[in-house]
Amino acid sequence: MSGFADLVKQAKPALAGEGFDTAGTQGCDWEWRFKPLTDDAGDAIDLSTGITATAVVAASPGATPLVTLTFTGSADGTFTLSADDTATSNLVTGTGRVNLCWSLAVSDSASGKDVQFWLASNSTFVLEVN
């Protein structure tokens, strides 16, 4: 896997060490598209071959996930995280905004390396509940 090990060096403690905040609406489709990741030489990192990822939204860090997102990586270094409306319905009760957290960890089977993209402890996920 060309360049994946370069991500490991950058991820101390995570690629987005300051956290990564976002929002979603309960009962709707969710999709986030991310710009290409490149290695130290500027080449795209293939995120489609031998890559597994765990992306979850939870009430708090370490809590049982409310929803697990689908990771779709591409050879050009881009990736998406998504969930369909059936997976995002009935996550919480009530109305308004609920502050949750989310995280993303990615593993490369070829190198055996893991990279934390962002941590749940400092990444807010605002859930809009109708």
C-alpha positions in Angstrom: 0.0 0.0 0.0 1.8 3.0 -1.2 2.2 5.7 1.4 -0.2 4.4 4.1 2.6 4.3 6.6 3.1 8.0 6.1 -0.3 8.5 7.6 0.8 6.7 10.7 3.6 9.3 11.3 1.1 12.1 10.9 -1.5 10.7 13.2 -0.2 11.6 16.7 -2.8 11.2 18.3 -4.9 11.4 15.2 -4.8 12.9 11.7 -7.4 15.5 12.9 -5.8 15.8 16.3 -7.9 18.9 17.1 -11.0 16.8 16.5 -13.5 16.8 13.6 -17.1 18.1 14.2 -20.1 17.5 12.0 -23.9 17.0 12.1 -26.7 14.9 10.8 -30.5 14.7 10.9 -32.1 11.6 12.4 -34.0 9.5 9.8 -32.2 11.0 6.8 -29.4 9.6 4.5 -26.0 10.8 5.6 -22.9 11.1 3.4 -19.6 13.0 3.8 -17.0 13.1 1.1 -13.4 13.7 1.9 -10.6 15.2 -0.1 -7.7 13.0 -1.3 -5.1 11.9 1.2 -1.5 11.9 -0.1 1.7 10.4 1.2 4.9 12.3 1.9 5.8 12.3 -1.8 2.5 13.8 -2.8 1.1 10.6 -4.3 -2.5 9.5 -3.6 -2.9 6.8 -1.0 -5.0 3.9 -2.3 -7.8 3.6 0.2 -9.7 0.9 -1.8 -7.4 -2.1 -1.5 -7.0 -4.0 1.8 -8.5 -1.2 3.8 -11.0 -1.6 6.6 -12.4 1.1 8.7 -14.5 1.6 11.8 -16.6 4.8 11.8 -19.2 5.2 14.6 -21.5 7.7 16.2 -22.0 7.2 19.9 -23.5 9.0 22.9 -20.0 9.3 24.5 -16.5 8.0 23.9 -16.3 4.2 24.3 -20.1 3.9 24.5 -22.0 1.3 22.3 -22.3 2.9 18.8 -25.7 4.3 17.9 -24.8 3.9 14.3 -21.9 2.4 12.4 -21.1 4.3 9.2 -20.1 2.8 5.9 -16.5 3.6 4.7 -15.9 3.6 1.0 -12.3 4.3 0.0 -11.0 5.0 -3.5 -7.6 4.5 -5.3 -7.3 8.3 -5.7 -7.1 8.8 -1.9 -10.6 10.0 -1.5 -13.2 8.4 0.8 -16.8 8.7 1.9 -18.6 7.9 5.1 -22.3 7.2 4.8 -25.4 5.7 6.4 -28.9 5.3 4.9 -32.1 6.6 6.5 -33.1 3.3 8.1 -29.8 3.2 10.0 -30.1 6.8 11.2 -33.7 6.6 12.4 -34.7 6.1 16.0 -31.2 6.8 17.4 -32.5 8.9 20.3 -35.9 10.1 21.6 -37.1 13.6 21.9 -36.6 16.7 19.7 -34.0 19.3 19.1 -30.2 19.0 19.0 -28.4 16.2 20.8 -24.6 16.4 21.2 -23.0 13.0 20.4 -19.5 12.1 19.3 -18.0 10.2 16.5 -14.7 8.6 15.5 -12.9 7.0 12.5 -10.1 4.5 12.6 -8.6 2.9 9.4 -6.5 -0.2 9.0 -4.3 -1.4 6.2 -4.1 -5.2 5.9 -1.0 -5.1 3.7 1.2 -3.2 6.2 -0.7 -4.1 9.4 -0.8 -0.4 10.2 -3.7 1.4 11.9 -4.5 5.1 11.8 -6.9 7.0 14.0 -8.3 9.7 11.7 -10.2 11.5 14.5 -11.0 10.7 18.2 -14.5 10.5 19.7 -13.2 12.4 22.8 -12.9 15.6 20.9 -15.1 15.2 17.9 -18.7 16.4 18.3 -21.6 15.0 16.2 -24.7 17.1 16.5 -27.8 15.1 15.8 -30.8 17.1 14.7 -34.0 15.3 16.0 -37.4 16.3 14.6 
